[in-house]
Amino acid sequence: MTSTDWFEVVLIILLIAAVGVLGASEVAITRANRVRAYRLVEDKRRGASSLARIADNPAPYLNVVLLLTLLSTIGGTTIATSLAVRHFGGAGEVVATIAMTLLLFVFADVTPKTFAIQQTDRVGLLLAPMLVGLGRLVGPIATGLVKLANVIMPGRGLPQGPFITEQELRASAEVASEEGAIEEGEKELIHSIFEFGDTIVREVMVPRPDVIAVEDTATLRDVQALVLEHGYSRIPVFHEDLDDVVGVVFAKDVLKALYQGDDDMPLADICRQARFVPESKKVADLLREMQQEKFHQAIVTDEYGSVTGIVSLEDLLEELVGEITDEYDTEVPDMVEVGDGVYRVSGKTSIDDVNELLDSQLPDEEWDTVGGFVLELFGKIPEPGEETEYQDLRFKAEEVHGRRVATVLITRAPQQADEENRLVGE
């Protein structure tokens, strides 16, 4: 081998090493936690300030890493191919492809990334200053290429470059749960967070027929009786009709007035301002408003201004962590299997929950609850015991209260239930 050949071999080794370092850097960026980074800054760890800077805005640095990884990989492979062709002739391309694939996979991908996962803080602190420097040098080029890609891509593109998608994060949570890295409850919480961002107030509110409210002509003793009966700490106050809500009365204000002997105090004197939100509002936005403006309950209205329900802070939190029950709640399961392939479902149960339980595809565009969907299927207010079918499911209106379907019996088609039992047996 000539001195040129040896120079190229050394250059190939350096480029493979560069790809390995960049791979570890990619892991460090994607796993950079802002809270952890600032704690390292407080501990005065070397490189912590650079790591915190990356954690604040990882997009530009990740684009730089991806660009340099691509350049190093292509450069090393090109040089290796040229070297192999000179020594092996026509077979040189195959030799170079196999050799570079093995070397890059073992030494530039698996090994450095595994080490970076196991030693995240150590790798992040070590490489962060280098990444910040590379960001200053190569960042404008990477940003320009991302903008060019966004011009070519239809639609608005991604201004900061491609990142992991919601589906990939959900899949990662599933894998982590199966491998025992996170608990089942933690996995469910991750899924709930994504669903929370797409949920609107109408899907979580207490519907109008279930709202406990009091007229403004009621006495404080009347309100006290409602509080004791239902256990609510905040009750809407209306004038003549629930569409004319004039405020909200707090149980503690009522008890205070009664304790001071003000039994005859008009209810309007202790009412507090009611908050109103449209039923189409995102629950994530409402939760943020409740945190910032410090209120726990809101009156929900439709596009015509009519009151359609109420929503509380507890309703929003239950979307994330599941049902929260207290001493006043009587736990009645929304869905119970009462026979082989037969389920008793509350009319208030969301269609999404039923789809998950039965692995079905019931439409949820027009209706949020099973009761609403069943009304759509019948096209009228069904009589108790009436049945109808949709796809492979049979729906029976079990209890009907006025114009509401209270409970529904859902039965799988016989062949579907038999197939499920066979799979369970296997």
C-alpha positions as CSV (number, residue, x, y, z in Angstrom):
1,M,0.0,0.0,0.0
2,T,1.2,3.5,-0.8
3,S,1.3,6.5,1.5
4,T,-1.8,7.7,-0.2
5,D,-3.6,4.5,0.6
6,W,-2.6,4.8,4.2
7,F,-3.8,8.4,4.3
8,E,-7.2,7.3,3.0
9,V,-7.4,4.5,5.5
10,V,-6.8,7.0,8.4
11,L,-9.3,9.4,6.9
12,I,-11.9,6.6,6.7
13,I,-11.3,5.7,10.3
14,L,-11.6,9.4,11.4
15,L,-14.9,9.8,9.4
16,I,-16.3,6.6,11.0
17,A,-15.3,8.0,14.4
18,A,-17.0,11.3,13.5
19,V,-20.2,9.5,12.6
20,G,-20.0,7.7,16.0
21,V,-19.6,10.9,17.9
22,L,-22.4,12.6,16.0
23,G,-24.6,9.6,16.7
24,A,-24.0,9.9,20.4
25,S,-24.6,13.7,20.0
26,E,-28.0,12.9,18.4
27,V,-29.0,10.8,21.4
28,A,-27.8,13.5,23.8
29,I,-29.9,16.1,22.0
30,T,-33.1,14.0,21.8
31,R,-32.8,12.9,25.4
32,A,-31.8,16.4,26.7
33,N,-34.2,17.3,29.5
34,R,-34.6,21.0,30.3
35,V,-35.2,20.5,34.0
36,R,-32.2,18.1,34.3
37,A,-30.0,20.5,32.3
38,Y,-30.8,23.4,34.6
39,R,-30.1,21.3,37.6
40,L,-26.7,20.4,36.2
41,V,-26.2,24.2,35.8
42,E,-27.0,24.7,39.4
43,D,-24.4,22.0,40.3
44,K,-21.9,24.0,38.2
45,R,-21.0,21.0,36.1
46,R,-18.7,21.7,33.2
47,G,-20.6,21.9,29.9
48,A,-24.0,22.3,31.7
49,S,-24.6,25.8,30.3
50,S,-24.2,24.5,26.8
51,L,-26.4,21.6,27.5
52,A,-29.1,23.9,28.9
53,R,-28.9,26.0,25.7
54,I,-29.4,22.9,23.6
55,A,-32.3,21.7,25.7
56,D,-34.0,25.1,25.3
57,N,-34.0,24.8,21.5
58,P,-32.8,21.5,20.2
59,A,-34.0,21.9,16.6
60,P,-31.0,23.8,15.1
61,Y,-28.5,21.6,16.8
62,L,-30.2,18.4,15.7
63,N,-30.3,19.6,12.1
64,V,-26.5,20.3,12.2
65,V,-25.9,16.8,13.6
66,L,-28.0,15.2,10.9
67,L,-26.2,17.2,8.1
68,L,-22.7,16.4,9.4
69,T,-23.6,12.7,9.9
70,L,-24.8,12.5,6.3
71,L,-21.6,14.2,5.0
72,S,-19.3,12.0,7.0
73,T,-21.1,8.8,6.0
74,I,-21.1,9.6,2.3
75,G,-17.5,10.9,2.5
76,G,-16.2,7.8,4.2
77,T,-18.1,5.5,1.9
78,T,-16.8,7.3,-1.2
79,I,-13.2,7.1,-0.1
80,A,-13.5,3.5,0.9
81,T,-15.0,2.6,-2.5
82,S,-12.2,4.4,-4.3
83,L,-9.6,2.5,-2.2
84,A,-11.3,-0.9,-2.6
85,V,-11.6,-0.5,-6.4
86,R,-7.9,0.2,-6.7
87,H,-7.0,-3.0,-4.8
88,F,-9.8,-5.4,-5.7
89,G,-10.8,-4.2,-9.1
90,G,-14.4,-4.9,-10.1
91,A,-15.2,-6.5,-6.7
92,G,-14.1,-3.4,-4.9
93,E,-17.5,-1.8,-4.8
94,V,-19.0,-4.9,-3.1
95,V,-16.1,-5.1,-0.7
96,A,-16.4,-1.5,0.3
97,T,-20.2,-1.7,0.7
98,I,-20.0,-4.7,3.0
99,A,-17.0,-3.4,5.0
100,M,-18.5,0.1,5.5
101,T,-21.9,-1.2,6.4
102,L,-20.5,-3.4,9.1
103,L,-18.1,-0.8,10.5
104,L,-20.7,2.0,10.5
105,F,-23.4,-0.2,12.1
106,V,-21.1,-1.5,14.9
107,F,-18.8,1.4,15.6
108,A,-20.7,4.4,14.4
109,D,-24.3,3.5,15.3
110,V,-25.0,0.8,17.9
111,T,-22.0,1.2,20.1
112,P,-22.0,5.0,20.6
113,K,-25.7,5.4,20.8
114,T,-26.0,2.6,23.4
115,F,-23.3,4.3,25.4
116,A,-25.0,7.6,25.1
117,I,-28.3,6.1,26.4
118,Q,-26.6,4.5,29.3
119,Q,-24.5,7.6,30.2
120,T,-26.8,10.4,29.0
121,D,-25.6,13.1,31.4
122,R,-21.9,12.3,30.9
123,V,-22.2,12.3,27.1
124,G,-24.4,15.4,27.0
125,L,-22.0,17.4,29.2
126,L,-19.0,16.3,27.2
127,L,-20.4,17.0,23.7
128,A,-22.6,20.0,24.4
129,P,-19.9,22.6,24.0
130,M,-18.8,21.0,20.7
131,L,-22.4,21.0,19.4
132,V,-22.8,24.7,20.3
133,G,-19.7,25.5,18.4
134,L,-20.8,23.4,15.4
135,G,-24.1,25.1,15.6
136,R,-22.5,28.5,15.1
137,L,-20.4,27.3,12.2
138,V,-22.7,25.0,10.3
139,G,-26.1,26.1,11.7
140,P,-26.8,28.7,8.9
141,I,-26.1,26.1,6.2
142,A,-28.4,23.5,7.9
143,T,-31.1,26.1,8.4
144,G,-30.9,27.2,4.7
145,L,-31.2,23.6,3.6
146,V,-34.3,23.1,5.8
147,K,-35.9,26.2,4.3
148,L,-35.1,24.8,0.8
149,A,-36.8,21.5,1.7
150,N,-39.8,23.4,3.0
151,V,-40.1,25.2,-0.3
152,I,-40.0,21.9,-2.2
153,M,-42.4,20.2,0.2
154,P,-46.1,20.9,-0.4
155,G,-47.9,22.6,2.4
156,R,-46.3,24.7,5.2
157,G,-43.5,22.2,5.9
158,L,-41.6,22.1,9.2
159,P,-39.7,25.3,9.8
160,Q,-37.2,23.7,12.3
161,G,-36.8,20.4,10.5
162,P,-38.2,16.9,10.8
163,F,-38.8,15.4,14.3
164,I,-40.2,12.3,15.8
165,T,-44.0,12.1,15.2
166,E,-46.8,11.5,17.6
167,Q,-47.3,8.0,16.3
168,E,-43.6,7.2,16.9
169,L,-43.7,8.5,20.4
170,R,-46.8,6.4,21.1
171,A,-45.1,3.4,19.7
172,S,-42.0,4.1,21.8
173,A,-44.2,4.2,24.9
174,E,-45.7,0.8,24.0
175,V,-42.2,-0.7,23.5
176,A,-40.9,0.8,26.8
177,S,-43.9,-0.6,28.7
178,E,-43.5,-4.1,27.2
179,E,-39.8,-4.0,28.1
180,G,-40.5,-2.8,31.7
181,A,-38.7,0.5,31.3
182,I,-42.0,2.3,32.2
183,E,-45.0,1.1,34.1
184,E,-48.4,0.5,32.5
185,G,-49.9,3.5,34.2
186,E,-47.1,5.7,32.9
187,K,-47.8,4.4,29.4
188,E,-51.5,5.2,29.7
189,L,-50.7,8.7,30.9
190,I,-48.5,9.3,27.8
191,H,-51.4,8.3,25.6
192,S,-53.8,10.4,27.6
193,I,-51.6,13.5,27.1
194,F,-51.7,13.2,23.4
195,E,-55.5,12.6,23.4
196,F,-55.9,15.5,25.8
197,G,-54.6,17.9,23.2
198,D,-57.3,16.9,20.7
199,T,-60.2,16.8,23.2
200,I,-62.8,19.6,23.3
201,V,-64.9,20.7,26.2
202,R,-68.1,19.1,24.9
203,E,-66.6,15.7,25.3
204,V,-65.8,16.1,29.0
205,M,-68.5,18.4,30.3
206,V,-71.4,17.4,32.5
207,P,-74.4,17.7,30.1
208,R,-77.2,20.0,30.8
209,P,-79.7,17.4,32.1
210,D,-77.3,16.4,34.8
211,V,-76.4,19.9,35.9
212,I,-77.3,20.7,39.5
213,A,-78.3,24.4,39.6
214,V,-80.4,26.7,41.8
215,E,-82.7,29.6,40.9
216,D,-81.7,33.1,42.2
217,T,-84.9,33.2,44.3
218,A,-83.9,30.3,46.4
219,T,-82.8,30.7,50.1
220,L,-79.5,30.0,51.6
221,R,-81.1,27.0,53.3
222,D,-82.2,25.6,49.9
223,V,-78.6,25.9,48.7
224,Q,-77.3,24.2,51.8
225,A,-79.7,21.3,51.2
226,L,-78.4,20.9,47.6
227,V,-74.8,20.9,48.8
228,L,-75.5,18.3,51.4
229,E,-77.5,16.1,49.0
230,H,-75.0,16.2,46.1
231,G,-71.7,17.2,47.7
232,Y,-70.9,19.9,45.2
233,S,-68.9,22.9,46.4
234,R,-69.9,25.2,43.5
235,I,-73.5,25.5,42.2
236,P,-74.6,27.7,39.2
237,V,-77.3,30.2,39.9
238,F,-79.8,31.1,37.2
239,H,-82.7,33.5,36.7
240,E,-85.9,31.7,35.6
241,D,-84.1,29.5,33.1
242,L,-80.7,27.7,33.0
243,D,-79.8,29.7,29.9
244,D,-79.7,32.8,32.0
245,V,-76.9,32.0,34.5
246,V,-76.2,34.9,36.7
247,G,-73.4,33.6,38.8
248,V,-72.0,30.7,40.9
249,V,-72.5,30.2,44.6
250,F,-69.8,28.6,46.7
251,A,-70.7,26.2,49.5
252,K,-68.2,27.9,51.8
253,D,-69.8,31.3,51.3
254,V,-73.3,29.9,52.1
255,L,-72.0,28.1,55.2
256,K,-70.2,31.3,56.4
257,A,-73.4,33.4,55.9
258,L,-75.5,30.8,57.8
259,Y,-73.0,30.6,60.6
260,Q,-73.1,34.4,61.0
261,G,-76.9,34.2,61.2
262,D,-77.6,35.8,57.8
263,D,-80.3,33.2,56.8
264,D,-82.4,35.8,54.9
265,M,-79.5,37.2,52.9
266,P,-80.4,37.3,49.1
267,L,-78.6,34.7,47.1
268,A,-77.4,37.4,44.7
269,D,-75.4,39.0,47.5
270,I,-72.9,36.1,47.7
271,C,-72.9,35.0,44.1
272,R,-69.6,35.1,42.3
273,Q,-69.0,35.7,38.7
274,A,-69.6,32.8,36.4
275,R,-67.1,31.9,33.6
276,F,-68.5,30.9,30.2
277,V,-66.7,28.8,27.6
278,P,-67.8,27.5,24.1
279,E,-68.3,23.8,23.9
280,S,-65.8,23.6,21.0
281,K,-62.9,25.0,23.1
282,K,-59.9,22.7,23.5
283,V,-59.6,21.4,27.0
284,A,-55.8,22.0,27.1
285,D,-56.5,25.7,26.5
286,L,-59.2,25.7,29.2
287,L,-56.9,24.0,31.7
288,R,-54.2,26.7,31.0
289,E,-56.8,29.5,31.6
290,M,-58.0,27.8,34.9
291,Q,-54.4,27.8,36.1
292,Q,-53.6,31.3,35.1
293,E,-56.9,33.0,36.1
294,K,-57.5,30.7,39.2
295,F,-61.1,29.4,38.6
296,H,-62.3,25.8,38.9
297,Q,-65.6,25.7,37.0
298,A,-67.1,27.1,33.8
299,I,-70.5,27.2,32.2
300,V,-70.5,25.6,28.7
301,T,-72.5,27.2,25.9
302,D,-73.2,26.3,22.3
303,E,-72.9,28.5,19.2
304,Y,-76.4,30.0,19.9
305,G,-75.6,31.0,23.5
306,S,-77.6,28.3,25.1
307,V,-76.1,26.5,28.2
308,T,-75.2,22.9,27.3
309,G,-73.5,21.9,30.5
310,I,-70.7,22.7,33.0
311,V,-67.1,21.7,33.2
312,S,-64.8,21.6,36.2
313,L,-61.1,21.4,36.8
314,E,-61.7,17.8,38.0
315,D,-63.3,16.9,34.7
316,L,-60.2,18.1,32.9
317,L,-57.8,16.2,35.2
318,E,-59.8,13.0,34.8
319,E,-59.0,13.1,31.1
320,L,-55.4,12.7,32.0
321,V,-55.3,10.5,35.1
322,G,-58.7,8.7,34.9
323,E,-61.7,8.8,37.2
324,I,-61.2,10.7,40.5
325,T,-63.7,9.6,43.1
326,D,-64.4,11.0,46.5
327,E,-66.7,10.2,49.4
328,Y,-69.7,11.6,47.6
329,D,-69.2,9.6,44.4
330,T,-71.0,6.3,43.9
331,E,-68.9,4.3,41.5
332,V,-71.1,2.7,38.8
333,P,-69.1,1.2,35.9
334,D,-69.9,2.7,32.5
335,M,-69.4,-0.7,30.8
336,V,-70.0,-4.1,32.3
337,E,-70.0,-7.5,30.6
338,V,-73.2,-9.2,31.6
339,G,-73.0,-12.2,29.4
340,D,-71.1,-13.9,26.6
341,G,-70.5,-11.1,24.3
342,V,-73.1,-8.9,25.9
343,Y,-72.2,-5.5,27.5
344,R,-74.3,-3.1,29.5
345,V,-73.2,0.4,28.6
346,S,-74.2,3.7,30.1
347,G,-75.7,6.1,27.6
348,K,-73.2,8.7,28.8
349,T,-70.2,6.5,27.8
350,S,-68.0,8.0,25.1
351,I,-68.0,6.3,21.7
352,D,-64.2,6.2,21.9
353,D,-64.3,4.1,25.0
354,V,-66.7,1.6,23.4
355,N,-64.6,1.4,20.3
356,E,-61.6,0.6,22.5
357,L,-63.5,-2.1,24.5
358,L,-65.1,-3.8,21.6
359,D,-62.4,-3.1,19.0
360,S,-65.1,-1.6,16.8
361,Q,-65.3,1.4,14.5
362,L,-68.4,3.2,15.6
363,P,-68.5,6.8,14.1
364,D,-67.9,9.6,16.5
365,E,-68.1,12.6,14.2
366,E,-71.7,13.6,15.0
367,W,-72.1,12.1,18.5
368,D,-69.9,12.0,21.5
369,T,-71.8,9.4,23.6
370,V,-73.4,6.0,23.0
371,G,-76.8,7.4,23.9
372,G,-76.6,10.0,21.1
373,F,-75.3,7.4,18.6
374,V,-78.3,5.0,19.5
375,L,-80.7,7.9,19.0
376,E,-79.2,8.4,15.5
377,L,-79.6,4.7,14.7
378,F,-83.2,4.5,15.7
379,G,-84.1,7.9,14.3
380,K,-86.5,8.5,17.2
381,I,-86.7,8.1,21.0
382,P,-86.7,4.3,21.3
383,E,-89.0,2.4,23.6
384,P,-87.3,0.3,26.3
385,G,-86.5,-3.1,24.7
386,E,-86.3,-1.9,21.1
387,E,-83.3,-3.2,19.2
388,T,-81.4,-2.2,16.1
389,E,-78.1,-3.3,14.5
390,Y,-75.0,-1.6,13.2
391,Q,-72.2,-3.5,11.5
392,D,-71.7,-6.6,13.6
393,L,-73.2,-5.2,16.8
394,R,-76.8,-5.3,18.1
395,F,-78.0,-2.3,20.2
396,K,-80.9,-2.7,22.7
397,A,-82.3,0.3,24.5
398,E,-82.5,-1.1,28.0
399,E,-83.5,2.0,30.0
400,V,-84.9,5.2,28.6
401,H,-85.5,8.2,30.8
402,G,-87.7,10.8,29.1
403,R,-85.8,11.7,25.9
404,R,-82.5,10.2,27.1
405,V,-81.2,6.7,26.5
406,A,-79.9,5.8,30.0
407,T,-78.4,2.3,29.4
408,V,-77.8,0.2,26.3
409,L,-77.1,-3.5,25.8
410,I,-74.6,-4.1,23.1
411,T,-74.3,-7.6,21.8
412,R,-71.6,-8.9,19.5
413,A,-72.6,-10.9,16.4
414,P,-72.3,-14.6,17.3
415,Q,-69.5,-15.3,14.9
416,Q,-67.5,-12.4,16.2
417,A,-67.9,-13.5,19.8
418,D,-66.9,-17.1,19.0
419,E,-63.8,-15.9,17.2
420,E,-62.8,-13.7,20.2
421,N,-63.3,-16.7,22.6
422,R,-61.2,-18.9,20.3
423,L,-58.4,-16.4,20.4
424,V,-58.6,-16.1,24.2
425,G,-58.5,-19.9,24.5
426,E,-55.3,-20.1,22.4
